[in-house]
Amino acid sequence: MVRRHPGGYGSPSGEVPSVYVVSVINYKGGVGKTTVTANLGAELANRGMKVLLIDLDPQTSLTFSFYDPDDWRERLRDGRTVKRWYDGLRGDTPAVTLGELVVSPGPANAHLTGAGRLDLIASHLGLADIDLALARGVADGEDYDRELFRVRGALAEGLHDAALDGYDLVLIDCPPNFNVVTQSAVIASDHLLIPAKADYLSTLGIDHLCGSVGELVDRYNADARRFATSRRHHKVAPDVAGVVFTMIQLTAQRPIAAHQGYLDQVRALGLPVFPTALRENVTLFAGNTPRGVPVVLRHRVTSPVVQEELRQITTEFIAHLQPREVTV
């Protein structure tokens, strides 16, 4: 894996990070966002990459894809989740680095066939309260704009942790909203990946999401000129890696007419759409991943076609990144 950062994203420190960051994001829940994140990360790791997943969704679905809830309560809940980092950001507890929170899901890594690695920074059910507390802290501050700039840029700053330098890619599973935590993920990202269902609300939400991202980036870059402590601050400019459609119904190996219409509408927005879509599969999208091993890594699967689609989506994802950043 070769990483070539164009200097397109930065933090208030002005330093260019050595790890490449992609946020998986959609306003709408229930679109397969966590399924895409877990399987994309797992397949990239299986191809030899060192991948870090960060679960920013307080529903903790990505975390529970790799850890049993009882195991999470016993080993992670009290000190090894991203909530602890946000607590430190607010000053409620002593600050920790993101590197101190990394865990390695054993079952998933045992299924990797190469030299790659798949690690995780787990989420916490209380992360929703953290976002509310961050928002209150901003509203009550003496300098609203400066504090909001700091909070929005905090994750980008945190990813400069030297302990994370060995990773080729960070994949962030964002909550289905555009709160302060989600905004910090956008600011930290080189690319955004948008899973979506082929329906009216998802299509409408994608257009609105892209508009919100554009407004956020413009505001953050303007604030950087006012508040950044270094003149070397790099302009934030996350790109949309593409829209990957999920839960597609097929006829004669092609999306049904109703679904194809929504795919065409998204292309009309000028956004790249992955050629491969994930077909509807009750087991895949039903909930947590059994045994902590994503479908794409399982040797025995009930739907090898879906497994192959996940692998093809991974290939398409890599191909999109190659011109700017990645060769494999």
C-alpha positions as CSV (number, residue, x, y, z in Angstrom):
1,M,0.0,0.0,0.0
2,V,1.4,3.4,-1.0
3,R,-0.2,6.5,0.6
4,R,0.3,9.9,-1.1
5,H,-1.5,12.7,0.7
6,P,-2.1,15.8,-1.4
7,G,-2.3,18.1,1.5
8,G,-6.0,18.5,0.9
9,Y,-7.0,18.1,4.6
10,G,-5.5,19.4,7.7
11,S,-6.1,20.3,11.3
12,P,-5.6,23.5,13.3
13,S,-2.0,22.5,13.9
14,G,-1.3,22.7,10.1
15,E,0.3,19.2,10.1
16,V,-0.5,16.7,7.3
17,P,-1.5,13.3,8.8
18,S,0.1,10.1,7.7
19,V,-3.2,8.1,7.7
20,Y,-5.9,8.3,5.1
21,V,-9.4,8.8,6.4
22,V,-12.8,8.0,4.9
23,S,-16.1,8.6,6.6
24,V,-19.1,6.4,5.9
25,I,-22.1,8.7,6.2
26,N,-25.8,9.1,5.5
27,Y,-28.5,11.2,7.2
28,K,-30.8,8.2,7.0
29,G,-30.5,5.2,9.2
30,G,-31.2,1.6,8.1
31,V,-29.4,1.9,4.8
32,G,-26.6,-0.6,5.5
33,K,-24.0,1.9,6.6
34,T,-22.5,-0.3,9.3
35,T,-22.6,-3.4,7.1
36,V,-20.7,-1.6,4.4
37,T,-18.1,-0.2,6.9
38,A,-17.5,-3.6,8.6
39,N,-17.2,-5.6,5.4
40,L,-15.2,-3.0,3.4
41,G,-12.7,-2.7,6.3
42,A,-12.5,-6.4,6.6
43,E,-11.9,-7.0,2.9
44,L,-9.3,-4.3,2.7
45,A,-7.5,-5.9,5.7
46,N,-7.8,-9.3,4.0
47,R,-5.9,-7.7,1.0
48,G,-3.0,-6.8,3.2
49,M,-4.0,-3.3,4.5
50,K,-3.8,-2.1,8.1
51,V,-7.3,-0.7,8.7
52,L,-8.7,1.1,11.7
53,L,-12.4,1.4,12.2
54,I,-13.8,4.1,14.4
55,D,-17.4,3.8,15.6
56,L,-18.9,7.2,16.2
57,D,-22.5,6.0,16.2
58,P,-24.0,5.8,19.7
59,Q,-26.1,2.8,18.5
60,T,-22.7,1.0,18.6
61,S,-23.8,-1.3,15.8
62,L,-20.3,-1.5,14.3
63,T,-18.8,-2.2,17.7
64,F,-21.3,-5.0,18.3
65,S,-20.5,-6.4,14.9
66,F,-17.1,-7.5,16.4
67,Y,-17.7,-7.7,20.1
68,D,-20.5,-9.4,22.1
69,P,-22.4,-6.9,24.3
70,D,-21.3,-8.8,27.4
71,D,-17.7,-8.6,26.3
72,W,-18.1,-4.9,25.5
73,R,-19.4,-4.3,29.0
74,E,-16.6,-6.2,30.7
75,R,-13.7,-5.1,28.6
76,L,-14.4,-1.9,26.8
77,R,-17.3,0.1,28.2
78,D,-15.5,1.8,31.1
79,G,-12.3,2.8,29.5
80,R,-11.8,1.7,25.9
81,T,-14.4,3.5,23.8
82,V,-14.3,6.8,21.9
83,K,-16.6,8.3,24.6
84,R,-13.6,8.4,26.9
85,W,-11.7,10.5,24.3
86,Y,-14.7,12.9,23.9
87,D,-14.9,13.2,27.7
88,G,-11.3,14.3,27.7
89,L,-12.0,16.8,24.9
90,R,-14.6,18.4,27.1
91,G,-12.3,18.4,30.1
92,D,-14.6,16.1,32.2
93,T,-11.8,13.5,32.6
94,P,-8.1,13.4,31.9
95,A,-7.3,13.5,28.2
96,V,-6.4,10.3,26.4
97,T,-5.1,9.8,22.9
98,L,-7.0,7.9,20.2
99,G,-4.2,5.4,20.1
100,E,-4.8,4.3,23.7
101,L,-8.3,3.2,22.8
102,V,-7.5,0.9,19.9
103,V,-8.6,-2.8,20.3
104,S,-8.1,-5.7,17.9
105,P,-11.2,-8.0,17.3
106,G,-9.7,-11.5,17.6
107,P,-12.2,-13.5,15.5
108,A,-12.1,-11.2,12.6
109,N,-8.3,-10.9,12.5
110,A,-8.1,-14.7,12.8
111,H,-9.9,-15.0,9.5
112,L,-7.5,-12.7,7.6
113,T,-5.4,-14.5,5.0
114,G,-2.6,-12.0,4.5
115,A,-0.5,-9.6,6.5
116,G,-3.2,-7.1,7.0
117,R,-4.8,-6.1,10.3
118,L,-8.3,-4.8,11.3
119,D,-8.5,-2.7,14.5
120,L,-11.3,-0.8,16.1
121,I,-12.1,2.2,18.4
122,A,-15.3,1.2,19.9
123,S,-18.4,3.3,20.5
124,H,-20.5,3.8,23.6
125,L,-24.2,4.1,24.1
126,G,-23.6,7.4,26.0
127,L,-22.0,9.0,23.0
128,A,-25.3,10.7,22.2
129,D,-25.1,12.6,25.5
130,I,-21.5,13.6,24.6
131,D,-22.7,15.3,21.5
132,L,-25.3,17.3,23.4
133,A,-22.7,18.2,26.0
134,L,-20.3,19.4,23.3
135,A,-23.1,21.5,21.7
136,R,-24.0,23.1,25.1
137,G,-20.3,23.8,25.7
138,V,-20.1,25.6,22.4
139,A,-23.3,27.6,23.0
140,D,-22.2,28.7,26.5
141,G,-18.7,29.7,25.5
142,E,-17.4,33.2,25.4
143,D,-16.2,32.8,21.9
144,Y,-18.7,30.7,20.0
145,D,-17.0,30.6,16.7
146,R,-13.6,29.8,18.1
147,E,-14.8,27.0,20.3
148,L,-16.9,25.5,17.5
149,F,-13.9,25.5,15.3
150,R,-11.9,23.7,17.9
151,V,-14.5,21.0,18.4
152,R,-15.0,20.5,14.7
153,G,-11.3,20.1,14.2
154,A,-10.7,17.9,17.2
155,L,-10.9,14.5,15.5
156,A,-8.6,15.6,12.7
157,E,-6.1,16.7,15.4
158,G,-6.5,13.5,17.3
159,L,-5.7,11.4,14.3
160,H,-2.2,12.9,14.3
161,D,-1.4,10.5,17.2
162,A,1.9,8.8,16.3
163,A,0.4,5.4,17.4
164,L,-1.9,5.6,14.3
165,D,0.9,6.1,11.8
166,G,1.1,2.4,10.9
167,Y,-2.5,2.3,9.4
168,D,-3.1,2.6,5.7
169,L,-6.8,3.6,6.2
170,V,-9.2,4.8,8.8
171,L,-12.9,4.1,8.2
172,I,-15.3,6.1,10.4
173,D,-18.9,4.9,10.9
174,C,-20.8,8.1,11.4
175,P,-24.2,8.5,13.2
176,P,-27.3,9.1,11.0
177,N,-27.4,12.8,11.6
178,F,-25.2,15.9,11.1
179,N,-24.4,16.7,14.7
180,V,-21.1,18.0,16.1
181,V,-19.6,14.5,16.2
182,T,-20.5,13.9,12.6
183,Q,-19.1,17.3,11.6
184,S,-15.8,16.5,13.2
185,A,-15.6,13.2,11.2
186,V,-16.3,15.2,8.0
187,I,-13.5,17.7,8.8
188,A,-11.1,14.8,9.5
189,S,-11.9,13.0,6.2
190,D,-10.2,12.8,2.8
191,H,-13.3,11.2,1.3
192,L,-16.9,10.5,2.1
193,L,-18.6,7.2,1.2
194,I,-22.4,7.3,1.1
195,P,-24.4,4.0,1.4
196,A,-28.0,4.5,0.4
197,K,-31.2,2.6,-0.3
198,A,-32.9,3.2,-3.7
199,D,-35.9,5.1,-2.3
200,Y,-37.3,8.6,-2.3
201,L,-36.0,9.6,1.2
202,S,-32.5,8.3,0.6
203,T,-32.2,10.1,-2.7
204,L,-33.5,13.4,-1.2
205,G,-31.2,13.0,1.8
206,I,-28.1,12.6,-0.3
207,D,-28.6,15.9,-2.1
208,H,-29.2,17.6,1.3
209,L,-26.2,15.9,2.9
210,C,-23.9,17.1,0.2
211,G,-25.2,20.6,0.6
212,S,-24.6,20.5,4.3
213,V,-21.1,19.1,3.9
214,G,-20.3,22.0,1.5
215,E,-21.6,24.6,3.9
216,L,-19.6,23.0,6.8
217,V,-16.4,22.9,4.8
218,D,-16.7,26.5,3.6
219,R,-17.4,27.6,7.2
220,Y,-14.5,25.6,8.7
221,N,-12.0,26.8,6.1
222,A,-13.1,30.4,6.7
223,D,-12.8,30.0,10.5
224,A,-9.3,28.5,10.0
225,R,-8.2,31.7,8.5
226,R,-9.4,33.4,11.7
227,F,-8.4,31.0,14.4
228,A,-5.8,28.5,13.1
229,T,-2.6,28.8,15.2
230,S,-0.4,27.9,12.3
231,R,-0.1,29.6,8.9
232,R,0.6,26.1,7.5
233,H,-3.0,25.1,8.1
234,H,-4.2,23.0,5.1
235,K,-7.5,23.5,3.4
236,V,-10.2,21.0,4.2
237,A,-11.7,19.5,1.1
238,P,-13.2,16.1,1.5
239,D,-14.4,14.4,-1.7
240,V,-17.3,12.1,-2.3
241,A,-15.8,8.7,-3.0
242,G,-19.1,7.5,-4.3
243,V,-22.6,6.3,-3.4
244,V,-23.0,2.6,-2.9
245,F,-26.6,1.3,-3.1
246,T,-27.7,-1.4,-0.8
247,M,-30.8,-3.7,-0.4
248,I,-31.4,-3.6,-4.2
249,Q,-34.0,-5.9,-5.7
250,L,-33.0,-7.5,-8.9
251,T,-34.7,-9.0,-11.9
252,A,-32.7,-10.7,-14.6
253,Q,-29.6,-9.6,-12.7
254,R,-30.5,-6.0,-13.0
255,P,-32.1,-3.6,-10.5
256,I,-35.9,-3.5,-10.8
257,A,-37.2,-0.4,-12.7
258,A,-38.2,1.5,-9.5
259,H,-34.7,1.1,-8.0
260,Q,-32.9,1.9,-11.3
261,G,-34.8,5.2,-11.4
262,Y,-33.3,6.3,-8.1
263,L,-29.8,5.2,-9.1
264,D,-30.2,7.4,-12.2
265,Q,-31.4,10.3,-10.1
266,V,-28.3,10.2,-7.9
267,R,-26.1,10.1,-11.0
268,A,-27.9,13.2,-12.2
269,L,-26.7,15.0,-9.1
270,G,-23.2,14.6,-10.5
271,L,-22.2,12.1,-7.8
272,P,-20.2,8.9,-8.6
273,V,-22.3,5.8,-8.1
274,F,-20.5,2.4,-7.6
275,P,-21.3,0.1,-10.5
276,T,-21.9,-2.8,-8.0
277,A,-24.9,-2.6,-5.7
278,L,-25.6,-4.9,-2.7
279,R,-28.7,-6.9,-3.3
280,E,-31.4,-7.4,-0.7
281,N,-30.3,-10.0,1.9
282,V,-32.2,-10.5,5.1
283,T,-29.3,-12.1,7.0
284,L,-26.7,-9.5,5.9
285,F,-28.8,-6.5,6.9
286,A,-30.7,-8.0,9.8
287,G,-28.4,-6.7,12.6
288,N,-25.2,-7.7,14.3
289,T,-22.7,-9.9,12.6
290,P,-22.7,-13.4,14.0
291,R,-19.5,-14.6,15.7
292,G,-17.8,-11.2,15.2
293,V,-16.7,-12.1,11.6
294,P,-18.0,-10.0,8.7
295,V,-19.7,-11.9,5.9
296,V,-16.9,-11.1,3.4
297,L,-14.4,-13.1,5.6
298,R,-16.5,-16.1,6.3
299,H,-15.4,-19.3,4.6
300,R,-19.0,-20.7,4.7
301,V,-21.7,-18.3,3.7
302,T,-25.3,-18.8,2.7
303,S,-25.1,-16.2,0.0
304,P,-21.7,-16.3,-1.9
305,V,-23.2,-13.9,-4.5
306,V,-23.5,-11.2,-1.8
307,Q,-20.0,-12.0,-0.6
308,E,-18.7,-11.5,-4.1
309,E,-20.6,-8.2,-4.4
310,L,-18.9,-7.0,-1.2
311,R,-15.5,-7.8,-2.7
312,Q,-16.3,-6.1,-5.9
313,I,-17.4,-3.0,-4.1
314,T,-14.0,-3.0,-2.3
315,T,-12.2,-3.2,-5.6
316,E,-14.3,-0.2,-6.9
317,F,-13.6,1.7,-3.7
318,I,-9.8,1.2,-4.2
319,A,-10.0,2.2,-7.9
320,H,-11.6,5.5,-7.0
321,L,-8.9,6.3,-4.5
322,Q,-5.9,5.3,-6.7
323,P,-5.6,8.5,-8.8
324,R,-5.0,10.6,-5.6
325,E,-3.9,8.4,-2.9
326,V,-3.7,4.7,-3.1
327,T,-2.0,2.0,-5.1
328,V,-2.3,-1.7,-4.2
